Structures are given as structure tokens and as C-alpha cells.
Amino acid sequence: MKDFRNLPLTGGLERAMQHLALRQRVIAENVANASTPGYRTRDVASPDFRRMLNQTARAAPTAGLGIQRPQVAGIERPNVGRQGSADKGHIVAAGGSSEVRNDGNDVSIEAQLLQMADTQSQYATVANLYRRSRQIMRIATGQR
């Protein structure tokens, strides 16, 4: 089972969990700064899955099966800023907030709590998929 993390499915699931964990941390920072004057809501840029699929298809053609192996780009070191590649875990200004208070803060606690709940749900789903795929690999390799 040493190579379990090198499988496209499990590696992608791990990177998805890293992305969601980073997003949860940024949301928590937004909530913590809800009363900080001038603070602007931030979020983690979502990976561009279409571009990643296209890159993967060009880089690793299949063995004549017509099936492509999707991979999610890793999130190793979050980069803070407004610009950059979304698949590298960039933290960006969320923008789109309709209300900016007089002190320049645009954090909506309600919106952040909804995003937090959504992110927790997504993380639980991905973690369950990861756990199940590990169970399947153990059964398939006779390591129950």
C-alpha cells in the first residue's frame, strides 16, 4: 500500500481535501476579521478542472482505452494575492459582496457561515470517498 497515494483517484482526493481545508481556514479568518475596519472578504480560487483535464489528456494519453485520467492540481503552499493560477491554492479577494460597511469591511457573517457549512459537507464527502477507496484497495490486495 506504499503507492496508494500515487494513484490518480486517491491523489486527487487528497488534493481536494487540502483545497477544502485551506478554504475552511480562509473562511474562519474572514469570520475572525468581521469587525476589522477595511478588511475584505477572501476566498480560495477554485481549480480550473476543464484545463486540468485537458493538460492531463495531453500529458498522459491512455493505452487505447479512450479514458482520460483526471488529476487535481496540488495545493502545497497557499499564495496570497489577487492574481495567479487558481489550481495552486491562491487566496484571492472574494469580491462580489453587495454590502460594504462604513468602515470598509465587507464580511457577511451569514454568507461565511453558509460557505463554511458547504465546505464542511464537501470535505466530509471527499473524505468518505477517500476512506472507501482505501478499503477497496485493501480488499483488492488481500490486506483486509
Protein Blocks (a to p, Z undefined) as FASTA:
>chain_A
ZZmmmpmklmmmmmmmmmmmmmmmmmmmmmmmmmgghiacdddddddfklmmmmmmmmmc
cehkopacddddddfbccedjbdcfklopacdfehiabdcfkopacdfklmmmmmmmmmm
mmmmmmmmmmmmmmmmmmmnopZZ
